[in-house]
Amino acid sequence: MAAKFSNKITGAILSTVVFATIALAQNQVLSNVNRHKDSDDAQIVQSQILASHSVVTAVESIGMTVSDMDRAVEFYSQVLSFKKVSDVEVLGTEYEQLQGLFGVRLRVVRMQLGNETIELTEYLTPKGKPIPIDSRSNDRWFQHIAIAVSDMDKAYQHLRSFKVQHASTAPQRIPNSNKAAAGIRAFYFKDPDGHNLEIIYFPADKGDPKWQKPTNQLFLGIDHTAIVVANTAASLKFYRDLLGLKLAGESMNYGTEQEHLNNVQGARLHISGLRSPTGPGIEFLEYLTPKDGRPLPADARPNDVLHWHTTLVVKDAEAIAQRLRINKSAFVSPSVVAIPGQTLGFKKGFLVRDPDGHAMRIVEK
């Protein structure tokens, strides 16, 4: 269940190691790694380059691959009140390298709701596979965006008027027994391609205070993106220890409300919320039960419609790429790619996968 956590940081806190510069520290790490190639020291010393502030300065946008751009834009604008802010078509070697695919021609549309942004990508060539029809909320390719609403009942009826596909049976209220999320109401549904989406309502004592401001708007903005993970500790190593996101809170969600929200019988989840200095949160959904969620298909590619990517802004993309290589992260892009004319809104970047295969686009402005 997508839950908003209190402002107090709970759980492990990011180490505040002071260093002179990332470049200088990176050289020291590489030197140490060469001296300790066959030991755990390589992983230990790389943490010395972690800044006292977050390495990721912002979660800038959440992106997804769509099969029909015009249909997707119509859905997100008419049904959910997103506004188009850019629409570009690109091709060339740089974009092939960034996406890890040959012969790409992309149409990329950015859309905004409140202060948050989604990025829709249609592969004009080459086309990828659709989302598996039997996808479930505990499969590890699952990802969604949680859209805050001012009134759950009105938002649900609005969605029903557009005949959206249900993923939850109905809006669910988290019971008072779950203190971290008590009173939050949520509902899962799908866009025309089958991407999972959520609307979420925060009562007065929950969530970011901006969601409680008086407004005439029904759909307010994106609170977080949620991803299914196999192991919270492994995911924390990637997002917290390597990328510098901060653990903002944790909860244990279960019961009939959670089961009907996710539409997974027997669902019991360990949920962890992470934050960067700005932008939506990233939420881990670890299914303690049932354990039958499937891993990302080995042949998954960015042009497949199940593909999502979350864009994380950093100050030095090369240094972060080197850090991730030291820790044997799986790269989609063969290297850090310079984007001509900042066509996609950044000057250089790369795609990398987390321990479960979720794609993160690391960019430098």
Backbone hydrogen bonds, N-H to C=O, Kabsch-Sander energy under -0.5 kcal/mol:
donor,donor_aa,acceptor,acceptor_aa,energy
3,A,1,M,-0.6
17,V,15,S,-0.7
18,V,16,T,-0.5
25,A,21,T,-2.3
26,Q,22,I,-2.7
27,N,23,A,-2.0
28,Q,24,L,-1.6
29,V,25,A,-2.4
30,L,26,Q,-2.6
31,S,27,N,-2.1
32,N,28,Q,-2.5
33,V,29,V,-3.0
34,N,30,L,-2.1
35,R,31,S,-1.1
36,H,32,N,-1.0
36,H,33,V,-0.8
37,K,34,N,-0.5
39,S,36,H,-1.4
42,A,36,H,-0.6
42,A,39,S,-0.8
43,Q,40,D,-0.7
44,I,40,D,-1.5
45,V,41,D,-3.3
46,Q,42,A,-1.3
47,S,43,Q,-0.5
47,S,44,I,-1.0
48,Q,45,V,-1.9
49,I,46,Q,-1.6
50,L,47,S,-1.6
56,V,243,L,-1.7
57,T,55,V,-0.6
57,T,313,V,-2.8
58,A,313,V,-0.9
59,V,278,T,-2.2
60,E,58,A,-0.9
60,E,311,T,-2.1
61,S,311,T,-0.9
62,I,117,T,-1.5
63,G,309,H,-3.9
64,M,119,E,-2.2
65,T,307,H,-2.1
66,V,121,T,-2.6
72,A,68,D,-2.3
73,V,69,M,-3.0
74,E,70,D,-2.1
75,F,71,R,-2.1
76,Y,72,A,-2.7
77,S,73,V,-2.1
78,Q,74,E,-2.7
79,V,75,F,-2.2
80,L,75,F,-0.9
81,S,77,S,-0.8
82,F,76,Y,-2.7
83,K,112,Q,-2.6
85,V,110,R,-3.0
86,S,110,R,-1.3
88,V,108,V,-2.5
90,V,106,L,-2.5
92,G,104,V,-0.7
96,E,92,G,-1.8
97,Q,93,T,-2.5
98,L,94,E,-2.4
99,Q,95,Y,-2.2
100,G,96,E,-1.1
101,L,96,E,-1.7
104,V,101,L,-0.5
105,R,125,T,-2.4
106,L,90,V,-2.7
107,R,122,E,-2.3
108,V,88,V,-2.9
108,V,106,L,-0.5
109,V,120,L,-2.7
110,R,86,S,-1.6
111,M,118,I,-2.5
112,Q,83,K,-2.8
113,L,116,E,-2.6
116,E,113,L,-2.0
118,I,111,M,-2.9
119,E,62,I,-1.9
120,L,109,V,-3.2
121,T,64,M,-2.2
122,E,107,R,-2.7
123,Y,66,V,-0.5
123,Y,121,T,-0.5
124,L,105,R,-2.1
124,L,122,E,-1.0
125,T,105,R,-1.2
128,G,303,N,-0.8
135,S,132,P,-1.8
139,D,136,R,-1.5
140,R,294,R,-3.2
142,F,139,D,-2.0
144,H,226,A,-1.8
145,I,196,N,-0.6
146,A,224,H,-3.0
147,I,145,I,-0.6
147,I,198,E,-3.4
148,A,146,A,-0.6
148,A,221,G,-2.4
149,V,200,I,-2.2
150,S,218,L,-1.9
155,A,151,D,-2.3
156,Y,152,M,-2.8
157,Q,153,D,-2.1
158,H,154,K,-2.2
159,L,155,A,-2.4
160,R,156,Y,-2.4
161,S,157,Q,-1.8
162,F,158,H,-0.8
162,F,159,L,-1.0
163,K,160,R,-1.5
164,V,159,L,-1.5
165,Q,190,K,-0.7
167,A,188,Y,-2.0
168,S,188,Y,-2.1
169,T,260,H,-1.6
172,Q,186,A,-2.9
174,I,172,Q,-0.5
174,I,184,I,-2.9
178,N,175,P,-1.7
179,K,177,S,-1.0
181,A,178,N,-1.0
182,A,178,N,-1.4
183,G,174,I,-2.7
184,I,181,A,-2.1
185,R,201,Y,-2.0
186,A,172,Q,-2.2
187,F,199,I,-1.9
189,F,197,L,-2.3
190,K,165,Q,-1.8
191,D,195,H,-1.9
194,G,191,D,-1.7
196,N,143,Q,-0.6
197,L,189,F,-3.1
198,E,145,I,-2.0
199,I,187,F,-2.3
200,I,147,I,-2.3
201,Y,185,R,-3.1
206,K,203,P,-2.1
211,W,208,D,-2.3
212,Q,209,P,-1.6
213,K,210,K,-0.8
220,L,148,A,-3.0
220,L,218,L,-0.5
221,G,148,A,-0.8
222,I,113,L,-0.5
223,D,146,A,-2.7
223,D,221,G,-0.6
224,H,146,A,-0.8
225,T,281,G,-2.3
226,A,144,H,-2.1
227,I,283,E,-2.9
228,V,142,F,-1.6
229,V,285,L,-1.8
235,S,231,N,-2.0
236,L,232,T,-2.7
237,K,233,A,-1.8
238,F,234,A,-1.3
239,Y,235,S,-2.8
240,R,236,L,-2.1
241,D,236,L,-1.9
242,L,237,K,-1.1
243,L,238,F,-1.0
244,G,240,R,-1.0
245,L,239,Y,-2.4
246,K,275,R,-2.8
248,A,246,K,-0.6
248,A,273,G,-3.4
249,G,273,G,-1.0
251,S,271,I,-2.2
253,N,251,S,-0.5
253,N,269,L,-2.5
255,G,267,A,-0.6
259,E,255,G,-2.4
260,H,256,T,-2.2
261,L,257,E,-1.8
262,N,258,Q,-2.4
263,N,259,E,-1.3
264,V,259,E,-1.5
267,A,264,V,-1.6
268,R,289,T,-2.6
269,L,253,N,-3.1
270,H,286,E,-2.7
271,I,251,S,-2.8
271,I,269,L,-0.6
272,S,284,F,-1.5
273,G,249,G,-2.7
274,L,282,I,-2.7
275,R,246,K,-2.3
281,G,223,D,-2.1
282,I,274,L,-2.2
283,E,225,T,-2.7
284,F,272,S,-3.0
285,L,227,I,-2.5
286,E,270,H,-2.4
286,E,284,F,-0.6
287,Y,229,V,-0.5
287,Y,285,L,-0.7
288,L,268,R,-2.5
288,L,286,E,-0.9
289,T,268,R,-1.4
296,L,356,D,-0.5
300,A,297,P,-1.9
304,D,301,R,-2.0
305,V,129,K,-3.0
307,H,304,D,-1.9
309,H,63,G,-2.1
310,T,359,A,-1.7
311,T,61,S,-2.5
311,T,309,H,-0.5
312,L,310,T,-0.6
312,L,361,R,-2.7
313,V,58,A,-2.6
314,V,363,V,-2.7
315,K,55,V,-0.5
320,I,316,D,-1.9
321,A,317,A,-2.6
322,Q,318,E,-2.2
323,R,319,A,-2.1
324,L,320,I,-2.4
325,R,321,A,-2.3
326,I,322,Q,-2.3
327,N,323,R,-1.3
328,K,325,R,-2.0
329,S,324,L,-2.5
330,A,353,R,-0.7
331,F,329,S,-0.6
332,V,351,L,-2.3
333,S,351,L,-1.8
337,V,349,G,-3.0
339,I,347,K,-2.4
342,Q,339,I,-1.8
343,T,340,P,-1.3
345,G,342,Q,-2.1
347,K,364,E,-1.7
348,K,364,E,-1.5
349,G,337,V,-2.0
350,F,362,I,-1.8
352,V,360,M,-2.3
353,R,330,A,-3.3
354,D,358,H,-2.4
357,G,354,D,-2.0
359,A,308,W,-0.7
360,M,352,V,-3.2
361,R,310,T,-2.5
362,I,350,F,-2.4
362,I,360,M,-0.8
363,V,312,L,-2.7
363,V,361,R,-0.6
364,E,348,K,-2.9
365,K,314,V,-0.5
